[in-house]
Amino acid sequence: MIVSVHVADIGVRSVRSVLRTCPRPDGTPGLRWAQTALTGLIAAGPPRLRPGRATLLAAWEDDAALDRFLAEDPLARRLADGWRVRLRPLRISGTWPALPVEIDPGAARDEEDGPVAVLTLGQLRLRRALPFLRANSRTAGRAAADPSLLASVAVARPPRFVGTFSLWRSTSAMRRYAYGAALPEHKEAVREHRAKPFHHEAAFLRFRPYGAQGTLDGQEPETLESLGGGSH
């Protein structure tokens, strides 16, 4: 099993169309799960939407299934001028029933200090929306300011689906942000969520990125090429 994240600036009208045409496992060979979403910036303060940008999060049987989608599917062609990254699951915390994650026994161990990607998924409790946004503002501001954060995007399908994708230079840098004593905002948000959950369902997934291609904000993110990896 692998996961792919696709982000592209396609215009407001096309974003609306993409949100209506999320691929389905019963119609896309090798697809296990997919979610199309609006995107925003990971930054301090209120949510900042990117109205002409869309994202696709998807889980696949293998690289061959993703390659087939990229070659044949109209949605893949719409997103082709953006940026995408391939990910191999390392760890999951929480549950996301629609996405049964399988950890490949051959995947690099999570303890290895290489590049790491983090995907968070949540089905928001609407009555907890304001506390969630306040906590998210604090943690997102810290993440955006961290020089080890190589690429990031917030995702949402109102009113309930929210998430983030972030790519970090190293596992140790990501852990310093998430658990370090000098940066308590993320730990405080986790404690608040555990005491009174923000979400009906929530999952936090780590991945080893192994292939990236394209541009984001007109530039190629400093990801695998500069870290000893490569594009796929």
C-alpha positions as CSV (number, residue, x, y, z in Angstrom):
1,M,0.0,0.0,0.0
2,I,1.1,3.5,-0.8
3,V,-0.4,7.0,-0.4
4,S,-0.1,9.9,-2.8
5,V,-0.7,13.6,-2.2
6,H,-1.5,15.9,-5.2
7,V,-1.7,19.7,-5.0
8,A,-2.4,22.0,-7.9
9,D,-3.5,25.5,-8.7
10,I,-6.3,25.0,-11.3
11,G,-8.6,28.0,-10.8
12,V,-11.8,28.4,-8.8
13,R,-14.2,26.9,-11.3
14,S,-12.0,23.8,-11.8
15,V,-11.7,23.4,-8.0
16,R,-15.5,23.1,-7.8
17,S,-15.5,20.4,-10.5
18,V,-12.7,18.5,-8.8
19,L,-14.7,18.5,-5.5
20,R,-17.6,16.9,-7.3
21,T,-15.5,14.2,-9.1
22,C,-13.5,12.5,-6.3
23,P,-12.4,9.1,-7.6
24,R,-14.0,6.0,-6.1
25,P,-12.4,2.6,-5.4
26,D,-15.1,0.8,-7.3
27,G,-14.4,2.8,-10.5
28,T,-10.6,3.3,-10.3
29,P,-8.4,0.1,-10.4
30,G,-6.1,-0.2,-7.5
31,L,-7.5,2.7,-5.5
32,R,-8.4,2.0,-1.9
33,W,-9.5,5.5,-0.7
34,A,-9.5,9.0,-2.0
35,Q,-10.5,12.5,-0.8
36,T,-10.5,15.7,-2.8
37,A,-10.5,18.9,-0.8
38,L,-10.0,22.7,-0.7
39,T,-6.6,23.9,0.5
40,G,-5.3,26.6,2.8
41,L,-2.0,27.8,4.3
42,I,-0.5,26.3,7.4
43,A,0.1,29.5,9.4
44,A,-0.9,31.3,12.6
45,G,-4.2,33.1,12.7
46,P,-7.6,32.3,11.2
47,P,-7.8,29.8,8.3
48,R,-6.5,31.2,5.0
49,L,-8.1,29.5,2.0
50,R,-6.4,29.1,-1.4
51,P,-9.6,29.3,-3.5
52,G,-8.0,28.2,-6.8
53,R,-6.0,25.3,-5.4
54,A,-7.2,21.7,-5.0
55,T,-5.7,18.7,-3.4
56,L,-6.2,14.9,-3.8
57,L,-5.3,12.5,-1.1
58,A,-5.3,8.9,-2.2
59,A,-4.3,5.4,-1.1
60,W,-3.3,2.8,-3.7
61,E,-2.5,-0.9,-3.9
62,D,0.9,-0.1,-5.3
63,D,2.9,2.2,-7.6
64,A,1.5,0.5,-10.7
65,A,-2.1,1.5,-9.7
66,L,-1.0,5.1,-9.2
67,D,0.9,5.2,-12.5
68,R,-2.2,3.9,-14.3
69,F,-4.3,6.7,-12.7
70,L,-1.7,9.3,-13.7
71,A,-1.7,8.1,-17.3
72,E,-5.4,7.6,-17.8
73,D,-7.6,9.5,-15.5
74,P,-9.1,13.0,-16.4
75,L,-8.6,14.1,-12.8
76,A,-4.9,13.3,-12.9
77,R,-4.6,15.4,-16.0
78,R,-6.3,18.4,-14.3
79,L,-3.8,18.1,-11.4
80,A,-0.7,17.3,-13.6
81,D,0.7,20.8,-13.6
82,G,0.9,20.9,-9.8
83,W,3.0,18.9,-7.2
84,R,2.7,15.4,-6.0
85,V,4.5,13.1,-3.6
86,R,4.5,9.4,-3.0
87,L,4.5,8.1,0.5
88,R,5.1,4.7,2.2
89,P,3.2,4.3,5.6
90,L,5.3,4.0,8.7
91,R,2.9,4.5,11.6
92,I,-0.7,5.5,12.4
93,S,-2.2,6.8,15.6
94,G,-6.0,7.0,15.9
95,T,-8.4,5.5,13.4
96,W,-9.8,6.4,10.0
97,P,-12.2,3.5,9.1
98,A,-12.4,4.5,5.4
99,L,-8.6,4.2,5.1
100,P,-7.3,0.9,6.5
101,V,-3.6,1.5,6.7
102,E,-1.2,-1.3,6.1
103,I,2.4,-0.9,7.2
104,D,4.8,-2.5,4.7
105,P,7.2,-4.8,6.6
106,G,9.9,-3.7,4.1
107,A,9.4,0.0,4.7
108,A,12.2,2.0,6.3
109,R,11.9,2.0,10.1
110,D,10.3,5.1,11.6
111,E,13.3,5.5,13.9
112,E,15.6,6.2,10.9
113,D,16.3,9.9,10.7
114,G,15.4,10.6,7.1
115,P,12.7,12.8,5.6
116,V,9.3,12.2,7.0
117,A,5.8,13.2,6.0
118,V,2.8,13.6,8.3
119,L,-0.8,13.5,7.4
120,T,-3.6,14.4,9.8
121,L,-7.2,13.6,9.2
122,G,-10.3,14.7,11.2
123,Q,-14.0,14.7,11.1
124,L,-14.7,17.9,13.1
125,R,-17.2,18.1,16.0
126,L,-18.9,21.3,15.0
127,R,-19.4,22.4,18.6
128,R,-15.7,22.1,19.1
129,A,-14.8,24.1,16.0
130,L,-13.7,27.3,17.8
131,P,-11.4,25.5,20.3
132,F,-10.0,23.5,17.4
133,L,-9.2,26.6,15.3
134,R,-7.5,28.3,18.3
135,A,-5.3,25.3,19.0
136,N,-4.6,24.8,15.3
137,S,-3.6,28.5,15.0
138,R,-1.0,28.1,17.7
139,T,0.5,24.8,16.4
140,A,0.4,25.9,12.7
141,G,2.2,29.1,13.5
142,R,5.0,27.2,15.1
143,A,5.2,24.7,12.3
144,A,5.3,27.4,9.6
145,A,8.2,29.1,11.3
146,D,10.2,25.9,11.6
147,P,13.1,25.8,9.0
148,S,12.9,22.1,8.9
149,L,9.4,22.2,7.4
150,L,9.9,21.7,3.7
151,A,6.3,21.8,2.4
152,S,2.9,21.9,3.9
153,V,-0.8,22.4,3.1
154,A,-4.0,22.5,5.1
155,V,-7.0,20.7,3.6
156,A,-10.7,20.8,4.2
157,R,-14.1,19.8,2.9
158,P,-16.6,21.9,5.0
159,P,-18.3,21.5,7.3
160,R,-16.5,18.5,8.9
161,F,-13.4,17.2,7.1
162,V,-10.2,18.9,8.0
163,G,-6.6,17.8,7.7
164,T,-3.0,18.8,7.1
165,F,-0.1,17.5,5.1
166,S,3.5,18.4,6.1
167,L,6.9,17.3,4.8
168,W,9.9,17.5,7.2
169,R,13.6,17.5,6.6
170,S,14.1,14.7,9.2
171,T,12.2,12.6,11.7
172,S,14.2,14.2,14.5
173,A,13.2,17.7,13.4
174,M,9.5,16.7,13.3
175,R,9.7,15.2,16.7
176,R,11.3,18.4,18.1
177,Y,8.3,20.3,16.8
178,A,5.7,17.8,18.0
179,Y,7.2,16.8,21.4
180,G,10.1,19.1,22.3
181,A,10.0,21.0,25.6
182,A,11.0,24.3,23.9
183,L,7.9,24.2,21.7
184,P,4.9,23.2,23.9
185,E,2.1,24.3,21.5
186,H,1.6,21.0,19.7
187,K,1.7,19.0,23.0
188,E,-0.8,21.3,24.5
189,A,-3.1,20.9,21.5
190,V,-2.8,17.1,21.8
191,R,-3.6,17.2,25.5
192,E,-6.7,19.4,24.8
193,H,-7.9,17.0,22.1
194,R,-7.5,14.0,24.4
195,A,-9.3,15.7,27.3
196,K,-12.2,16.8,25.0
197,P,-11.9,15.6,21.4
198,F,-12.1,18.1,18.6
199,H,-13.1,15.3,16.2
200,H,-15.6,12.4,15.9
201,E,-12.8,10.5,14.1
202,A,-9.1,11.4,13.8
203,A,-6.0,9.8,12.5
204,F,-2.3,10.9,12.5
205,L,-0.1,9.1,10.0
206,R,3.6,9.2,9.3
207,F,5.2,8.3,6.0
208,R,8.5,7.9,4.4
209,P,8.4,10.0,1.2
210,Y,10.1,8.3,-1.8
211,G,9.1,10.2,-4.9
212,A,8.1,13.8,-5.7
213,Q,7.4,15.7,-8.9
214,G,6.2,19.1,-10.0
215,T,6.0,22.5,-8.5
216,L,4.2,24.2,-5.6
217,D,3.8,28.0,-5.6
218,G,5.8,28.1,-8.7
219,Q,8.8,26.4,-7.2
220,E,10.0,22.8,-6.7
221,P,9.9,22.2,-3.0
222,E,13.2,21.3,-1.4
223,T,12.3,17.7,-0.9
224,L,13.8,14.5,-2.1
225,E,16.3,15.7,-4.7
226,S,18.2,17.7,-2.1
227,L,17.8,15.1,0.6
228,G,19.3,12.2,-1.4
229,G,16.1,10.9,-2.9
230,G,14.6,11.4,-6.3
231,S,11.4,11.8,-8.3
232,H,9.3,9.0,-9.5
